[in-house]
Amino acid sequence: MRRILFASKKDGVYFAAVWITVAIIAVSIGLESKFNLASVLWLLFGLLLIGFLLWIWFGTTYHVGEETLTIRNGPLVYRVLIADIRRVRKVKSVLATPALSVDRLALEYGKYRDIQISPKNETQFVRMLASRNPRIEVEAKLLGS
């Protein structure tokens, strides 16, 4: 079996949060007319924040390997052993997690751990996990027909 990459599903809530923030920062940097220490610091901070937001927007992915699910959320990387995943269920949430959509999958793993993600193709993603760990409890609606 090979390693499969899944992109994050992106919805309007997160689109607005990221791109409106980027636009506001970019405009405020562009409107800065003074050249002093505060404006240089704001420029550096603003550019770093824009870079961070774009890294999250374009760099949130889920890699299903032979034994490990690698979750990338910009600079943050999480690794979950597929054998440790106990349950997958659908949830709706706006909490800060490595997901760019309100519609998410909650993966319960280990003894008391969970993580929420939002792969574009949920059915294929869940089937891929279940093929690597048949003990995963999966909501029937996630497997499709």
C-alpha positions as CSV (number, residue, x, y, z in Angstrom):
1,M,0.0,0.0,0.0
2,R,1.2,3.5,-0.7
3,R,1.1,6.8,1.1
4,I,-2.0,8.9,0.1
5,L,-2.3,12.6,0.4
6,F,-5.7,14.2,1.2
7,A,-6.2,18.0,1.0
8,S,-8.3,19.8,3.6
9,K,-11.8,20.7,2.8
10,K,-12.2,24.5,3.0
11,D,-15.4,26.3,3.7
12,G,-16.6,29.9,3.7
13,V,-16.1,30.4,7.5
14,Y,-12.4,29.7,7.3
15,F,-12.0,31.4,3.9
16,A,-13.4,34.6,5.4
17,A,-11.3,34.3,8.5
18,V,-8.1,33.8,6.7
19,W,-8.5,36.1,3.7
20,I,-10.2,39.0,5.4
21,T,-7.4,39.0,8.0
22,V,-4.8,38.9,5.3
23,A,-6.5,41.8,3.5
24,I,-6.8,43.9,6.6
25,I,-3.2,43.4,7.5
26,A,-2.0,44.1,3.9
27,V,-4.1,47.2,3.6
28,S,-2.9,48.5,7.0
29,I,0.7,47.9,6.0
30,G,0.1,49.6,2.7
31,L,-1.4,52.7,4.4
32,E,1.5,53.1,6.8
33,S,3.3,56.3,5.7
34,K,5.7,56.9,8.5
35,F,9.1,55.2,8.6
36,N,10.0,54.6,12.2
37,L,10.7,51.7,14.5
38,A,7.0,51.0,15.2
39,S,6.1,50.9,11.5
40,V,9.0,48.6,10.7
41,L,8.0,46.3,13.6
42,W,4.4,46.4,12.4
43,L,5.6,45.6,8.8
44,L,7.6,42.6,10.1
45,F,4.8,41.3,12.3
46,G,2.2,41.8,9.6
47,L,4.2,40.0,7.0
48,L,5.0,37.1,9.5
49,L,1.3,36.8,10.3
50,I,0.3,36.8,6.7
51,G,2.9,34.2,5.9
52,F,1.6,32.0,8.8
53,L,-2.0,32.3,7.7
54,L,-1.1,31.4,4.1
55,W,1.0,28.5,5.3
56,I,-2.0,27.1,7.2
57,W,-4.4,27.8,4.3
58,F,-2.2,26.1,1.7
59,G,-0.4,23.7,4.0
60,T,-3.1,21.8,5.8
61,T,-3.0,18.2,4.5
62,Y,-3.5,14.7,5.8
63,H,-1.1,11.9,4.7
64,V,-2.3,8.3,5.2
65,G,0.8,6.0,5.3
66,E,1.1,2.3,6.0
67,E,1.1,2.8,9.8
68,T,0.9,6.5,10.5
69,L,-1.5,9.3,9.7
70,T,0.5,12.5,9.4
71,I,-1.5,15.7,9.8
72,R,0.1,18.9,8.6
73,N,-1.4,22.3,9.6
74,G,1.1,24.8,8.3
75,P,4.1,24.6,10.6
76,L,2.4,22.2,13.0
77,V,2.7,18.4,12.4
78,Y,0.8,15.7,14.2
79,R,1.4,12.0,13.9
80,V,-1.2,9.4,14.9
81,L,-0.6,5.7,14.7
82,I,-3.4,4.2,12.6
83,A,-3.5,1.1,14.9
84,D,-4.3,3.5,17.8
85,I,-7.4,5.0,16.1
86,R,-10.5,3.6,17.9
87,R,-13.4,5.6,16.4
88,V,-14.1,8.1,13.5
89,R,-17.3,10.2,13.6
90,K,-18.6,13.3,12.0
91,V,-18.7,16.6,14.0
92,K,-19.3,20.3,13.4
93,S,-17.1,22.7,15.1
94,V,-15.2,26.0,14.8
95,L,-12.6,25.1,17.4
96,A,-8.9,25.7,16.4
97,T,-7.8,22.3,15.0
98,P,-6.0,21.2,11.9
99,A,-9.2,21.6,9.9
100,L,-10.3,24.3,7.5
101,S,-14.0,23.5,7.5
102,V,-16.8,23.4,10.1
103,D,-17.7,19.9,8.8
104,R,-15.1,17.6,10.3
105,L,-14.1,14.1,11.3
106,A,-13.2,13.5,14.9
107,L,-10.6,10.8,15.3
108,E,-10.5,9.2,18.7
109,Y,-7.2,7.4,19.4
110,G,-5.1,6.2,22.3
111,K,-6.8,6.1,25.6
112,Y,-8.4,9.6,25.8
113,R,-7.1,11.6,22.8
114,D,-8.9,13.0,19.8
115,I,-8.2,15.3,16.9
116,Q,-10.5,17.0,14.4
117,I,-9.6,17.1,10.7
118,S,-11.5,17.9,7.5
119,P,-10.3,15.8,4.5
120,K,-12.0,16.8,1.2
121,N,-13.0,13.2,0.3
122,E,-14.2,11.9,3.7
123,T,-15.4,8.5,2.4
124,Q,-12.2,7.7,0.6
125,F,-10.2,8.9,3.7
126,V,-12.2,6.8,6.1
127,R,-12.1,3.7,3.9
128,M,-8.3,4.1,3.6
129,L,-8.0,4.2,7.4
130,A,-10.3,1.3,7.9
131,S,-8.3,-0.8,5.4
132,R,-5.2,-0.3,7.5
133,N,-7.1,-0.8,10.8
134,P,-10.3,-2.8,10.5
135,R,-10.9,-2.4,14.3
136,I,-11.8,1.3,13.8
137,E,-15.5,2.0,14.7
138,V,-16.9,4.1,11.9
139,E,-20.3,5.8,11.6
140,A,-22.2,4.1,8.8
141,K,-22.9,7.4,7.0
142,L,-19.1,7.9,6.6
143,L,-18.6,4.8,4.5
144,G,-21.1,5.8,1.8
145,S,-22.9,3.2,-0.3
